[in-house]
Amino acid sequence: MTNNSICNWPKDDRPREKLLQKGEKHLSNSELLAILLRTGTKGHSAVDLSRQILDHFGSFRAMAHTDKREWSQFKGLGDG
């Protein structure tokens, strides 16, 4: 398994650095959500996790109208 940690990415590709250098309009929804999540899980970056979440819910608006139990299916986001 490769280490997909964002800290191993080139600095210009990292969401937080891209936000600071270029502004929010230059980030994808996955990158914006990854900044809020801060970390991913073993073998998956925060951007990977963000993509899974957005693929599941479809939009930020849909995320706001869900039951917290729906989030537990994502490793690293449950109660435990």
C-alpha positions as CSV (number, residue, x, y, z in Angstrom):
1,M,0.0,0.0,0.0
2,T,1.3,3.4,-0.9
3,N,1.3,6.3,1.4
4,N,-1.1,8.8,-0.1
5,S,-0.7,11.3,2.7
6,I,-1.1,14.9,1.5
7,C,2.1,15.9,3.2
8,N,3.9,13.8,0.6
9,W,2.3,15.7,-2.3
10,P,4.1,18.6,-4.0
11,K,3.4,21.8,-2.0
12,D,1.5,23.4,-4.9
13,D,-1.0,20.5,-5.0
14,R,-1.8,20.5,-1.3
15,P,-5.3,21.9,-0.6
16,R,-4.4,24.2,2.3
17,E,-1.4,25.7,0.5
18,K,-3.4,26.1,-2.7
19,L,-6.1,27.9,-0.7
20,L,-3.6,30.3,0.8
21,Q,-1.8,30.9,-2.5
22,K,-4.6,31.0,-5.0
23,G,-7.9,31.3,-3.1
24,E,-10.9,29.1,-2.7
25,K,-12.1,29.4,-6.3
26,H,-9.1,27.3,-7.3
27,L,-10.1,24.4,-5.2
28,S,-12.5,21.6,-5.9
29,N,-15.3,20.7,-3.5
30,S,-13.2,17.7,-2.5
31,E,-10.2,19.8,-1.6
32,L,-12.4,22.3,0.4
33,L,-13.9,19.4,2.4
34,A,-10.5,17.8,2.9
35,I,-9.3,21.0,4.6
36,L,-12.2,20.8,7.0
37,L,-11.6,17.1,7.7
38,R,-7.9,17.7,8.2
39,T,-6.8,14.1,8.0
40,G,-7.7,11.0,6.1
41,T,-7.3,7.3,7.2
42,K,-4.5,4.8,6.8
43,G,-3.8,4.6,3.0
44,H,-6.3,7.3,2.1
45,S,-5.8,11.0,2.1
46,A,-8.3,13.5,3.3
47,V,-9.0,14.3,-0.3
48,D,-9.7,10.6,-1.0
49,L,-12.1,10.6,1.9
50,S,-13.7,13.8,0.7
51,R,-14.3,12.3,-2.7
52,Q,-16.0,9.3,-1.2
53,I,-18.2,11.5,0.9
54,L,-19.2,13.8,-2.0
55,D,-19.8,10.8,-4.2
56,H,-22.2,9.4,-1.6
57,F,-24.1,12.5,-0.6
58,G,-23.8,14.4,-3.9
59,S,-23.5,17.9,-2.5
60,F,-22.7,20.0,0.6
61,R,-26.4,20.8,0.9
62,A,-27.3,17.1,0.9
63,M,-24.7,16.5,3.6
64,A,-26.4,19.0,5.9
65,H,-29.7,17.1,5.7
66,T,-28.5,13.6,6.8
67,D,-28.6,11.6,10.0
68,K,-25.3,11.3,11.8
69,R,-25.6,7.5,11.5
70,E,-25.1,7.9,7.7
71,W,-21.7,9.3,8.4
72,S,-20.5,6.2,10.3
73,Q,-20.1,4.2,7.1
74,F,-17.0,6.3,6.4
75,K,-13.9,5.0,8.2
76,G,-12.7,7.7,10.6
77,L,-15.9,9.6,10.8
78,G,-18.0,7.5,13.2
79,D,-18.5,7.7,16.9
80,G,-15.7,5.2,17.6
